[in-house]
């Protein structure tokens, strides 16, 4: 099923995100505190794991107060396509406080919500739901489901934020929560084309992004060569 989609995605380009966000031994203490991804669990898996414990009634609704943000800012995931813009794909859950924190940032930042709506084709996927999607890939729409997209993009934590080019190809994959300022600067990096001509496989894009962060006041420590 959709082997063409799997074969065309460069897994190395996704894994290299660890160079900047998860694999650097020289991150500041602040950065370590910020990026705390939560391993995805579906409602079904949680039920099986906790079947001997009486579930709390609010278990799957406690982190839903920002759901209106998803509806107001992000596009309908029935069709996932650039539509002439770069894309931002966010994978989150309603039971993850860091996904909720990201939604709160979007609600509280007029600049962030406006740019998500106007400058990018932005989509929010609930990783605990397996929906059907029409996904744009190399000029055509293909039938996929949420689980397939999670596998293709190597999503193992929520939130995961993926920035793509205007053809829908992943450029930057962030496995963890990003504060609003860092999110906005990453948008600038994409909008200004600072990633163009950089090799995804050897981490050049992430080194360039690190330098861009430093130049724009995002607190990261430059990796020593």
N, C-alpha and C positions, 0 to 999 in steps of 0.2 A: 504493500500500500504506500503510494507516494515515495517510492525509492529515489525518484529524481530529486525531490526536495531534500532528502537526507544526504544524498551524494554531493549536492552542490554547496551545502553549508560547510565552511572550513572550521572544523572543530578547534584547530589550533588557535584561530582568531578569537574564539570564545574563552579558551583556557588561559590565554595570555593576560586576561584581566587580573590574575593573581599577582602579576608583576607589580601592579600599582596598589591594588586594594586589599589583597588577602595574603600575598606571599612575601611582602617586604619585611625584613627583620628590623628595618630602621624607621618604622612609622613612629610618630609622636604618640605620647600617651593619650592625647585627645582623639587622635585618629582611631586608636585601638578601641576607645570607648564608643565611638560613633558607629563603626561597622560591626554590628552584631547580628548577622543573618540568622534567621530561624529556619530550621529544616522543615520542609513542607510536609504536612500531614493532611490527608483527606478526612472528611467527616467519618467515612466508613472505617478508615484505619484507626482513628481515635476511639471509635466505638468498640472495635475488636480488642484494642489494647487495654481499654478501661472497662471491659464488660462486667468485671466483678465490683466495680465502684458505681454507685448511683450518680449519674451525670447531673451537673447543675443545670437548671433550666436555662440560664443565660449563656451556656457554654458556646453557642454559635451565634450569639447576637450581641455580646458585650462590646465588640469592636465594630459596630455598624453605624455609629452616629455621624460618620463622615461619608456615608454612602451617597449622599446628594452631590458631593464633590465629584465622585466618579461619573455620575449622570450628567452633571453640568459642564465638566471640563473635557472629559474623554469621549471619543467617538464610539459608536456602536461596534462591538467586536464581531458582529455577523459578517462584516466584510473588513478585511485588514489589508489596506493598500496605502502607498505613499500619497497618491493623488496630487502629484507634482511637488511634494514637500519631503523633507527628511522625516523619518518616523521615530517616535519614542514609544517603546513597549514596556509596560510595567506589569510584573507578575507579583501579586500580593495575595493575602488571605484576610478574612474577617476575624481571625483568631490570633493574629500576630500584632503585637503592640507597635512594632517598627513599621509595619505597613500602615497602621493607623496614624503613626507619627508623621509619615510622609504625606498622607492625605490632609492632616492638620496643617502642615506647612503650606500645602497648595491652597487651602482655604484661607489661610492668614496672609498669604503673599499675593497681592493683586498682580504684580509683575510676573510671577511664576505661573499663575493660572492663565493670564492673558497670553503669554508666550506659548504655553502648551496648546491652547486653543487656536491661536492665529498663525504661529510660525511653524508649527510641526503638526503632522498627523499623529495624534497621541491616542494610545489605546491602553486600557487597564484590564488585565485578565485576573479573574479570581481563580487562583491555582487549585482551590478545593472543589471547583465545579468543572465538569468536563463538557464543554459546549462545542457545537459545530461552528466552523469558521470557513469563509472563503478567503484564502490568503494569496496575496499577489506574490508571484515568484517568476522572475525572468520574463516578464511581459504577459503572464497569464494568471488567472485565478485558479487555485487548486483547493480541493476539499481536504480540510484537516480538522482535527479536534484539539482541545486544549492540551491534552496529555502528549500529543504528537509535537506540538510547539514547545512544550517544556523539555521534551527529549532532544529536539533539534537544537535548541539554544543552550542546552546543558544547564538548565535552571535547577539548582539544588537547594536554594534558600529564598526566603521572602523577606523584604522585597528584593527583586532583581530588576534592574533598569537597563534597557538595551537601547542604544542610539544607533540608527541605521542611516545609510546614505539615501539618496532619492530614488534608488532602485530597490530598496528594501533589504540591502545587504548589511549585516551587522558590522559596525565600526568599533563601538565601545560597549563592553558588557560590565556592569557594576553589580557584583553580588553582595548587596547590602544597602543599608539606609544611607542617603546622602542629605546633609543639611541643605536648606534652601539656597544659601550663597553658593555652595559648591555645585548644586544642580544648575543654577543660572550661568555660572562660569563655564560649565561643561556645554551648555547650550551655545554659548558664545564660541567656544572651540569648534563646535560642529558648524555653526552658521558661517564662521570665517574661513572654513575649509582648511584649518591648520593640520588636519589629519591626512590631507591629500598627498600622495607620493610617498607616504610612510608605509613601511612593511609591517603588516599585522603579525606575521609569523614570528619575528624576532623581537617583538615588543617595542618597536620604534614609535608606534602611535601612543603607547602609554608613557614612554619617556617624554615625548613631546607634550602630552597632556600634563604631566607632572611639572614641566617647565612653565607651561601656560598657567597652571594654578599658582605657582610661586610668583609669577609676574603680575598676577591679578589678586594677590592678597589672600589666597586660600592657604591655610596653614598646613603645609606638608614639608617634610624634610627631604631634600634632594639626595638621591642615592649616590654614594661615592663610587667612582669608577676605579 
